[in-house]
């Protein structure tokens, strides 16, 4: 069966999974759409991490599990545009939206106020998860558990991000 002929669709399967047919590919995410209650101005602060990572995002107040933190913002690039800009395939602020598209948040991450680009990596201590809605060109970040005031917001970038720079992974 040609999946492209089916068009695009999304379906939530109870609390078990979210299925999305997009651009001829079937994507699945476990669980259900996290909360949509946004943070207030000042709930997340951007400050120096004190190490090689530079700046990071820190909870200024306790953030309940499922809190919507931000959408990852930036320029949409297809694969040709991505490799024209980043010939080695290494890009610090790019996040995959689909197999064909990335969001390049390099410029937006220079802002002083909180953006998704300020959320640093941790494979073991992550407290942020991503939710992808490809048909909306949207990746949103949500807390995966209650986050205490003063805690750094961390997400697992995944193993693909670290290819070619394994020696740089801190956690």
Protein Blocks (a to p, Z undefined) as FASTA:
>chain_A
ZZklnopadddehjlbccddeehiacddedjdddfbdcdehkaccddehianlpadddfb
dcdehiafbdcedddddfklmmmmmmnopafkbccfblmbccdfklmmmpmbdcfklpcc
dfklgcbdcdddfknopacdddfbdcdehiacdddebjklmgoplmmpmZZ
